[in-house]
Structure formats: C-alpha cells, structure tokens
Amino acid sequence: MVHIDTAIAGIQLSNPMMLASGILDENGYTMLEILKKGAAAVVTKSIGTSERTGYKPPVVVPIQGGLLNAVGLANPGIDNFRDEMKIALSGNRPVFGSIFGATADEFLQLGLKMEEYGATAVELNLSCPHVAGYGTEVGSDPVLVEDIVNTLKSNLKIPVFAKLSPNVTDIVEIAKAAQKADALVLINTVRAMSIDIHARKAVLTNRYGGLSGQAIKNVGVRYVYEVSKETGKEIIGVGGIENAEDLIEYIMAGASAVQIGTALYTQGKDVFSRIAAGLVEFMESEGFNRISEMIGVAVE
Amino acid sequence: MIAKIISEVEKLGRNTVTIRFRWDQEVQPGQFLMVWLPRHSEIPISVSHTGPMKGITIRSYGETSAAMIGLREGDRIFFRGPYGRPFDTKPVRKLIVGGGSGMAGLLPLIDSDARGVVSARTSSDLLFADRFAEGHVTVVTDDGSSGIKGYAIDGLKSLPLDEFDMMYVCGPELMLKSILDYIVDKPIPAQFSLERIMKCGIGVCDSCSIDGKQLCTEGPTFTKEELLGMHEFGTARLTESGKRIQIGRH
C-alpha cells in the first residue's frame, strides 16, 4: 500500500502538494476551491502592513515555458485579510500566511496577525524579485535575514518558513542565515524580462519581473539539492512542477513537500489530482511505500 | 502580444468607438481580449465583431480606455487572447438584455429574430439598440430620456418570457442580480456575462474570482443555475488591491 502523505515542520499534509504564494490566493473562496481540488495546503498571497494596488497591467505575460510576472505585491493590507483567512481555514486544511516587510519589526507585526487569524504557519517572502525595498532586497542581506527569522522564531508559536530567492550570488549563505526557520521554501521566481518587438518596449509595466514555470524547474531542483546537502534543512520545493515526475525530482533532491503555481495556468485546477495519481503509480512501480523513503535519495 | 493594424475606427457617440482590424482567428461571442496600450495599461475588452474583420467596442471610463478611443486607422493595436468561456449560441429564439457598454459583448448574438432590451443611464449612453430588427427592441433609460424610464428589468416585465429559448444578459452586476432574482422561478434559461476587476486574463491572479471560479477562464459567461449557487454574486468583490468590498446599490 502506497501512502502519499508527508509532513513539513511537524505539520501533516495529506499529499506533498500545496498552492504556491501569488497564484489564486487572494480571495478566501478561491483558496477553498483549490483545497477541494486536491491541494494539501495553500499559501496565501503575500500580505504587507498596508494596502497596495500593485503595478498597472500588464502584470503577467505568458511566455514559452511559463509566465513572467510583476504584480507588484498587490494586497489588501493585513487588517483587511482576516475574512479571507477565515474563509480559507473553513476548508479544515493547513493555510500558510505569506507575509512581506522591509524590517524585522514589520515582519513580526504581520506574523503575529497571521497567527491570530489562525494561520498554520507563516511563510516569509524574502524573495519577491520586482519591488524596491522588499523581497530580494531584504532577502539578499544575510544579516537582515537572520534578524527577521530569529525575531519571528522567538515570538511566534506557529512554524516559520523562509522563502528564498535564486537571484543571489550564494544561496547557501542566505540559507544558513535562515538556519532557525522551521523550513526553507526554494525557489521564488527568477528575475527576467520580455520585450514586445513591435511595440519596441518591455511588456510588463514594471519592465522587470519574475519568471516561473517549466523554464525554471531545473534551476529549482539544483537549489533544493544544494541547500539540502549543505544545510540538512527541511525544504519545500517550488518552481515549474507540472507533473508527477517533476515533483519526484524535487523530493529526491531533498524536498519534503512542494508548491504548485504556474501549472494552474498550463494544466488547470485538476493538476493536483493528476499529479497525485501519477505519484501513486510511480511509487507502486518503483517499490516506495512512503514519501519519506524518497526524500533526498539523490543527494550525495 | 499580437499586433494588428487598425483598418477602421467607427465613432458611436461622444465617448464610444468600435475599432476594426483583420484577424483570422476564430473568436466566439462572449469571449474577450486583453488589449494593451503601451505606456498606459492593459484592459479586458469584449469582442463585438467576431467575423474575420474583428471589432472591439470601447467606452471611455478610465485613463486607458480614454486613450484607446483616440486610436486612429493605421495605428497598431496590441492584444492577447481570445480568452474566456463563450456564450452557448445554439438556442434559436434569443432574448438579449444589455446594460450600458454591456451591449458590446452581446452584439454578435443579434440576428433578425432576436428580441432586445437595451438599457442605459441616459439616451446618449444607449449602445446598439439600432441593431435589432424593426419593433424588436425595448429601450429603457434611468432618467427616462429615451424609452421606458427605469432599469433593464422594467423593460423585461412586459415580455412573454416563455416564448424565448435563451436569455443573454450583460451589464453591471447589480442589474444582472436583479434579473436573476426576477427569472429565478420563471421557465426561461439564461446566460449572464459578468465583469469584475481583471488583471491577468489567464486564471492566475485571482482578482476577478467569484465563489472560487475565475471570470477570465471559467467565465465570464455563467448560466442561471451556476449563478444561483454563488453567494458572492451581486454581494461582494475584490478591489485592485484584493480588498473585499460590498457591491453598492445603484
């Protein structure tokens, strides 16, 4: 008998798939729908201390192999997010609150609110590649990362995940700075751009954006492998997972669970059930009984 | 982005134009394009002419649509799509109910037998009421400047609903809600085209969602039965930032 349940930071998941932050996770009812479609958990859109409308469209550009986006951290502000959390939590599955801030103090305020709202864990967005003063600008400074992670770990009761950026010179240095996090989430989007040759202009209003989808899968697998090998931390893998084989690659590179985002665009909402079926089939044919038997088997 | 040369710009009153361009792509009634005006923004616009010579009808609401109505013949138009679930056009005897610029997406459904209720705030905002056959249209305005004084629903009340195979409705969400409430126990099937804040057009950003469904991919057309099960319909939506607000009364 094959079991596809897994655990991350002590949180039980009915399967290794959760919804990645930034995709279909602004409205509580949409998060509920994604849980019904088979995601074991959802991560919310990244929420900050105040309301932001984000950039003007185009904020998303479909490209070969994925999506390019610069939404600009649009969010209603933490005080307006209580209702969405309540709706999402009514699905009785884990809901991870993603938060972004510029300082440890901002992250702490947001983390405490998410905890109050009932979030199962918080995910620190230390990696958004397209907004000045936030995300990667915070997450590429190891001293600041350590301060943020340690501040949240000593003040929150719920687990703390740190989502790191691939847009840094040495991710292992940042991963070590985030050593106290309960799990690391790897990777956020890869900084990229697209130019419309007839308009002779960058398509995204922000010009630069983050690349997601198939095009970055093997970048993600490499980061998960490297960080797993160097730190031994629990990892949630994310980047370009579209089928069971992609998911298994991440697990074998050291991830205990994964996140899925862009595949909702390329494959639709049934992607969770399709991957789950493929995962069971693979485990049966390869003789694995549990996900834990596959985690990190490729790491040497 | 797809880039096409504009072959004609037809003025339809003070603040509304139809932009025509050749595009050999099948587009079905009810579908829309994400139209990009470089240096401004990108907005969803219904396809009002679905033949080989496509057309989009734009009314000036905000900064981007105001700039778009200034486009001229020979300019380029940039867009992606077509997106969205089209109307089911098989039903024969059609009743078409449009409010304001909502008529743009309903235009391709008008045939010689179609019956229409066209409503707007005031007579100069009426769109495509002249496209129905003689005697086939009921005009309604909020201020009574043309036709019946009242709302779209007031134009419906005198019509024998059981004589139609399908009602097609597009306009402000509260108008749609009032019509849904009116026909809930009447024997007429209906399809509604909804409009909400839309940013990506491809089912990822969650701005346009209603009860977990994305207008851009699973809509914008929904059947009467689908809408009856939705509790965000006519009651709540998200703003550009993602803030939940109540939909106001008109």
Interface residues (C-beta under 8 A of the other chain):
Chain A: I23 L24 D25 E26 N27 Y29 T30 L32 E33 I34 K36 K45 E51 R52 T53 G54 K56 P57 P58 V59 V60 P62 L67 N69 V71 A74 N75 P76 G77 N80 D83 E84 D196 H198 A199 K201 V203 T205 G261 T262 L264 Y265
Chain B: M1 A3 M34 W36 P38 R39 H40 S41 E42 I43 R76 F78 R80 K199 C200 G201 I202 G203 V204 C205 D206 S207 S209 I210 D211 G212 K213 Q214 E232 L238 T239 E240 S241 G242 K243 R244
